[in-house]
Amino acid sequence: MTTQRPRYLLVDVLRGLAIVLMIVYHFTFDLNYFHRVRVDFYHDPFWLNFRALIVSLFLGLVGVSLFLATRHGLDRARFLRRLGRVAGCAVLVSLGSYLVFPRSMIFFGILHFIAVASVLALPLVRFHWLNLVLGLALLALGLGVQHPLFDHPALQWVGLMTHKPVTEDYVPLFPWLGVVLLGIFAGRLLYREPLSALARWHSDHPLPRLLALGGRHSLLIYMVHQPLFFTVLGAIFTV
């Protein structure tokens, strides 16, 4: 019989905040798709940085959560179940995006990345300072190195390309694996004095509790919100 692992309110609240920001981004994207607003998501610095903030929050929390889930030992069955859910949802995202955007389907978006990064980062959760060094190194590598070799379609998931592929969501291994490793480092740091008080933070205020609720169901919200937005907005704006 497996024991229920404790929830950490701070982690759930931050993940819930990332969900809210993601919903704002995608809702604006959908309004742009239906020509109700005019936004250049691919070149406007505000929206590029807004997306980078959202992805950084999610992936940093992947690292924190990976540390928390394994700090008392790896529950292999639990880990594999979660990995299977994320990978399965990634496949659904690819299929759904192909139906809506056949020329720019999602082949390595955030869920694809999380599935791969969870496996690659797992052997590193027992380290502390190594994750800081590796995380910063991978960030520098991903942001500073480009080579035509990685323009090949079979290697585009790695990153390091000379141009961004045509896809609706792209979260390559480099530099984003660095953010996950920095999340592992931050997770371990949080559970040391004097920062451990943050890990024990508790609030009965409705706002953090609501954000935490969203954070606990982030995968479900991620999978449901875009089909819902497209269906409702399509019904409103195409009649």
HELIX and SHEET records of a PDB file:
HELIX    1   1 LEU A    9  TYR A   33  1                                  25    
HELIX    2   2 PRO A   45  THR A   70  1                                  26    
HELIX    3   3 ARG A   76  VAL A  100  1                                  25    
HELIX    4   4 ILE A  110  ALA A  121  1                                  12    
HELIX    5   5 LEU A  122  LEU A  124  5                                   3    
HELIX    6   6 TRP A  129  GLY A  144  1                                  16    
HELIX    7   7 PRO A  148  ASP A  151  5                                   4    
HELIX    8   8 PRO A  153  VAL A  158  5                                   6    
HELIX    9   9 LEU A  173  LEU A  190  1                                  18    
HELIX   10  10 SER A  196  ALA A  199  1                                   4    
HELIX   11  11 PRO A  206  ARG A  216  1                                  11    
HELIX   12  12 SER A  218  PHE A  237  1                                  20    
END                                                                             
